[in-house]
Amino acid sequence: MHADLENSVTATNQQPREPTQGRPKVLHISTTDNLGGSGRSAYRVHTGLRRLGVQSRMVVGTKVTDDPDVRPIAGSLAPIDRFFGRALGKLSLQYLFYPSSFWLLRHPWFREADVIQLYNTHGNYFAHTVLPLLGRHRPIVWRLSDMWPMTGHCTYSFDCERWQTGCGSCPILSDPPELYSDRTAMLWRIKRWLYSHSNLSIVAPSNWIARLAEQSPLLGRFQTRVIPNGLDTDVFRPLPREEARRILQIDPAQRVILFSAQSLSDYRKGGALLRPVFEQLRAEPNLMLLLAGERARDPGFSEILPTKVIDHVKDDHELATIYSAADVFVLPTLAENLPNGVLESMACGTPPITFDVGGCADAVRHLSTGYLAKYRDVEDLARGIRLLLTDESLRTRLANESRRVAVDEYGLELQARRFVELYESLLTSALH
């Protein structure tokens, strides 16, 4: 089957392609469009590129927008993909074969593209075994959403270092994407072989994951470039707090702590650490907790502090209203790349409070744009919340600097320009 698909595109694609009309054409491959951290990041790249006049299209595992430039990758092959996904999943051989991934070479959007860009590929929709074949016909840029490309299965290794030596004997086998049997050493070796026959350019959203990629026996062979996340700072902007609270029906006299995540119960996001934090803040007057996220539920925080839950956020404009209604945004994450929530809160002038972990320190500069607590230190996290809620002048200064940094360093079009520069350099190199 591989030979048939390769032959079907050889005649038109065997030579490097020059970008048309001075701009490269890009095809993104993502789990979703505009859902979840990686999907939202992918869609923002797509949006920023289109604003620069770049032809940008996406093929995704699950489509959630009505964007005509986004299509499901599986199409009519979806039933066959599901069969292989279930079968290989039961064998703990995740993501090794989906027919649609190989059929992609016949897709007209692939044929028209100058560059292929990957995001999260571990969402049960894409076979990374196709990478050597894709790379023969187009430059591939892989934007690292997490650590999965360099491990035997996990998205974040926490304190495990086996990803540097070949995995096996995995201590977090049940972490998503879960494996039934420990085939991590085999999956790690398969990735090593695939990458050795692939031509990839790695993009890291944070300096932290860039360092890991350079240390990785799997990805270290490739050039890594840091391009931080971008967001629309005209959408994510400070709104009058009184107006935001009126819309959300929040008492203007309350001091509001916001905790927001796609899944508040996600262990990695650190929600379990918030109960002891809030216990320390119980005696503070006029304190209120605002929980926001898809299918958000109160895990019992209302027993400690008055709590309001917003369990469905329609769009980014509503999300900006939620950030603007809060005094501080707390994210006690235990493992992180560069969280969208931190950038969004900063753009809305709401200082973030988070642990010094992963790429958080790229944006959260201690007592400049927010409060960076010692990792897993519940008392320090509570200290930061109390400090920012009681010192209004400090909170105002941090809010202003947060907004400035978000606009100057994390704008949507700035991110897009950086990607265009990368694409053009790759295409120029391919022609020489």
Secondary structure as GFF3:
##gff-version 3
##sequence-region A 1 432
A	DSSP	alpha_helix	2	13	.	.	.	ID=ss1
A	DSSP	three_ten_helix	20	22	.	.	.	ID=ss2
A	DSSP	beta_strand	26	32	.	.	.	ID=ss3
A	DSSP	alpha_helix	36	51	.	.	.	ID=ss4
A	DSSP	beta_strand	56	62	.	.	.	ID=ss5
A	DSSP	beta_strand	70	72	.	.	.	ID=ss6
A	DSSP	three_ten_helix	75	77	.	.	.	ID=ss7
A	DSSP	alpha_helix	78	90	.	.	.	ID=ss8
A	DSSP	alpha_helix	99	103	.	.	.	ID=ss9
A	DSSP	three_ten_helix	104	106	.	.	.	ID=ss10
A	DSSP	alpha_helix	108	112	.	.	.	ID=ss11
A	DSSP	beta_strand	115	118	.	.	.	ID=ss12
A	DSSP	three_ten_helix	128	130	.	.	.	ID=ss13
A	DSSP	alpha_helix	131	135	.	.	.	ID=ss14
A	DSSP	beta_strand	140	143	.	.	.	ID=ss15
A	DSSP	three_ten_helix	148	150	.	.	.	ID=ss16
A	DSSP	three_ten_helix	162	164	.	.	.	ID=ss17
A	DSSP	alpha_helix	184	196	.	.	.	ID=ss18
A	DSSP	beta_strand	200	204	.	.	.	ID=ss19
A	DSSP	alpha_helix	207	215	.	.	.	ID=ss20
A	DSSP	beta_strand	224	226	.	.	.	ID=ss21
A	DSSP	alpha_helix	241	248	.	.	.	ID=ss22
A	DSSP	beta_strand	255	260	.	.	.	ID=ss23
A	DSSP	three_ten_helix	267	269	.	.	.	ID=ss24
A	DSSP	three_ten_helix	271	273	.	.	.	ID=ss25
A	DSSP	alpha_helix	274	281	.	.	.	ID=ss26
A	DSSP	beta_strand	287	292	.	.	.	ID=ss27
A	DSSP	three_ten_helix	301	303	.	.	.	ID=ss28
A	DSSP	beta_strand	307	310	.	.	.	ID=ss29
A	DSSP	alpha_helix	316	325	.	.	.	ID=ss30
A	DSSP	beta_strand	328	331	.	.	.	ID=ss31
A	DSSP	alpha_helix	340	347	.	.	.	ID=ss32
A	DSSP	beta_strand	352	355	.	.	.	ID=ss33
A	DSSP	alpha_helix	360	363	.	.	.	ID=ss34
A	DSSP	beta_strand	371	373	.	.	.	ID=ss35
A	DSSP	alpha_helix	378	390	.	.	.	ID=ss36
A	DSSP	alpha_helix	392	409	.	.	.	ID=ss37
A	DSSP	alpha_helix	412	430	.	.	.	ID=ss38
###
